[in-house]
Amino acid sequence: MTLFLLLSAIILTPALAALIAARSRSDEAARRVALAGAALTALLSLAPLALLGGAGVAADAIGPAAPLLGVRLRLGLDGYSVALLPLLGFMLVALLGAGPRAALDRGTVAALLATCSAILGVYCAADLAVLAVAWTAALLPGQRLIARKSPGDQLLRRTYRIFLIGGTAPLVLAIGVMAWLGARANGGRAALPFDVEELARVGVPEAWQSPLFALVGIAVLMRMAAVPFHGWLPVLLERGPLGVTVLLAEMQVGVCVLVHVAVPLLPAACAEQMPILAALGLFSALHGSILALTQTDLRRMIGYLVASQKGLVLLGVASMNAQSLSGALLQSFASSIAITGVAMVVWALEARTGTADMRELGGLVAKTPRMAAFFFLLVCAAIGFPGALSFVSEDLLLHGILHVHPVLSILMLGATALNGITMFRAFQRTFLGPIPPGARSAGKVEALLFRERAALLSLLALTVALGIAPSRLLALHEPVVQRVLAGVSHGAGGATARGHAE
C-alpha cells in the first residue's frame, strides 16, 4: 500500500498542479505553481528508483478493486519504467523552467502538467482499464490547447484529431476485447479481466492474438510515428505548442505498451509478427532521415528526426535480440534527452527571431555563441558521438541487429549517417556562414538567459554522465530484456509445437 500511495502521488501531483495553474490569477503565478509542481514530481519520482533500484527491480502496488467492473487500481514498475519516471519529471522541469515566458501561459502550462500526469499513468499502469484511461488522457490536453490557441489552423486541428482517434481507438478496442475474453475464460473464473497479471495467467486464445496484436500495433505505430502513421509528428512540431508536442513525441509510451502488454498477453502473435514491426521500424528510420534532410524549417526537421529515431527504437525492440532490445531501451532514453535539448534551443531561437526557418537565419554564432555551442553539442549527443548515451545505445543496436539481420544493420547505419548530415547542415545554415539579406537574424539577438543555460547544461550533463557510466541503466533494463525474450520465445515454442501436432 505504501508503494501504491507513492505512485499515486507521483501521478496525481502534476494533475493537481495543472488544476491550480489553470485557475491562477496571472500567467506568472501559473508558471510558479507549475514549476513547483514539476519539481515536486521530479523529486517524488526519484523515490521508487531509490527504493527499488536493484538490478532485479519489479514491484506491484495493489490498490482498491471494483469487482463488478472487473477493474483493480493496480500500479506497477519494472526496470524500464522505474527509470522513465525521473526522466519525465526532469524533462518537465526543464521545459517549464527554460521555455519562453510568452509561450507558457496558464493554458499551456496546465496542458503540459496534465499531459505529464497521464504519461506517468501509462508508465505505472498494471491494469488495462487504467492503461486505457491514461493512454487516452495523455492526448486530450493537447487537443484542447490547440483548439484554444490555433482555432484557424485547420491542418493542425485535423491532424491532431486523426492522431487522437488513430492513436487511442485501436488500443481501447483491443483492451475491451481482451477483457471480454478474460471474463468468459475458464467458466468466468477471471474475476478481474482487466488485470494484466490475471489475464496473462488465464491466457488469450491464440486465434484472437493476431487480430488483437494488429490493433495494439496500430496504436503503437501511431504513437511512435512509424510509417504509414507518421504524418502527425512533423505537423505538430512545426505548428503546434512545442512543449506539449515534445512530451508526446519523446516519451516512449509505445515501447511500454509493447513490453508490458503485447509480450505477456499476446506472446504467439509477437513471435510471429514482430518481423513486420522490425521492417516498419527500419523503413521509418530511413524515411524520416531522408525527409529531414530536405527540410528548411528547424521544427519540422526535428519532427522527421524524431520519427527516424523512433524507427530505430522500434527496429531494436522488434528484432528480439538481447543486444538490440537492450540498445533500443537505452536509445529511447538517449534520444529523449538529446532531441529535447535541441528542440529547446530551437524554441529559444524562435522566441528571439520570430522564425525557425533556416532560410531566414544565419551567422548567429557571433551573436549567440552559447546558443550555437549548446546546439552543436546536443546535436553530437543526438547522433551518437563518443561520450554520449546514444553512442552506447546505437552500438548495442548495431551489434544486435547485425547478428539477426546483417543487411538491416547496413541500412540502419545509413539512416544514422543521414541524421548526422542533417543536423550538422542545420547547424551550418543557422549559426555559421553569412547572414542572408533581409534575414530576421540580422538584428539584435539576445543571449541565452541563465535559466535556459542551466536547463540545457543539465540535459547535456545527463546524457554525458549516462554515456560514460551506462552500466547502472543497463542493469536496470536487464531483467526486462530477459523477460521479454523469454515471453516471445515461449510464444514461438508453443506455435511450433502446435504446428508439428497438426
C-alpha positions, 0 to 999 in steps of 0.5 A: 500500500505504501508503494501504491500511495507513492505512485499515486502521488507521483501521478496525481501531483502534476494533475493537481498542479495543472488544476491550480495553474489553470485557475491562477490569477496571472500567467506568472503565478501559473508558471510558479505553481507549475514549476513547483509542481514539476519539481515536486514530481521530479523529486517524488519520482526519484523515490521508487528508483531509490527504493527499488533500484536493484538490478532485479527491480519489479514491484506491484502496488495493489490498490482498491478493486471494483469487482463488478467492473472487473477493474483493480487500481493496480500500479506497477514498475519494472526496470524500464519504467522505474527509470522513465519516471525521473526522466519525465519529471526532469524533462518537465522541469526543464521545459517549464523552467527554460521555455519562453515566458510568452509561450507558457501561459496558464493554458499551456502550462496546465496542458503540459502538467496534465499531459505529464500526469497521464504519461506517468499513468501509462508508465505505472499502469498494471491494469488495462482499464487504467492503461486505457484511461491514461493512454487516452488522457495523455492526448486530450490536453493537447487537443484542447490547447490547440483548439484554444490557441490555433482555432484557424489552423485547420491542418493542425486541428485535423491532424491532431484529431486523426492522431487522437482517434488513430492513436487511442481507438485501436488500443481501447478496442483491443483492451475491451476485447481482451477483457471480454475474453478474460471474463468468459475464460475458464467458466468466468473464473477471471474475476478481474479481466482487466488485470494484466497479471490475471489475464496473462495467467488465464491466457488469450486464445491464440486465434484472437492474438493476431487480430488483437496484436494488429490493433495494439500495433496500430496504436503503437505505430501511431504513437511512435510515428512509424510509417504509414502513421507518421504524418502527425509528428512533423505537423505538430512540431512545426505548428503546434505548442512545442512543449506539449508536442515534445512530451508526446513525441519523446516519451516512449509510451509505445515501447511500454505498451509493447513490453508490458502488454503485447509480450505477456498477453499476446506472446504467439502473435509477437513471435510471429509478427514482430518481423513486420514491426522490425521492417516498419521500424527500419523503413521509418528510420530511413524515411524520416532521415531522408525527409529531414534532410530536405527540410528548411524549417528547424521544427519540422526537421526535428519532427522527421528526426524524431520519427527516424529515431523512433524507427530505430527504437522500434527496429531494436525492440522488434528484432528480439535480440538481447543486444538490440532490445537492450540498445533500443531501451537505452536509445529511447532514453538517449534520444529523449534527452538529446532531441529535447535539448535541441528542440529547446534551443530551437524554441529559444531561437524562435522566441528571439527571431520570430522564425525557425526557418533556416532560410531566414537565419544565419551567422548567429554564432557571433551573436549567440555563441552559447546558443550555437555551442549548446546546439552543436553539442546536443546535436553530437549527443543526438547522433551518437558521438563518443561520450554520449548515451546514444553512442552506447545505445546505437552500438548495442543496436548495431551489434544486435541487429547485425547478428539477426539481420546483417543487411538491416544493420547496413541500412540502419547505419545509413539512416544514422549517417543521414541524421548526422548530415542533417543536423550538422547542415542545420547547424551550418545554415543557422549559426555559421556562414553569412547572414542572408539579406533581409534575414530576421537574424540580422538584428539584435539577438539576445543571449541565452538567459541563465535559466535556459543555460542551466536547463540545457547544461543539465540535459547535456550533463545527463546524457554525458554522465549516462554515456560514460557510466551506462552500466547502472541503466543497463542493469536496470533494463536487464531483467526486462530484456530477459523477460521479454525474450523469454515471453516471445520465445515461449510464444514461438515454442508453443506455435511450433509445437502446435504446428508439428501436432497438426 
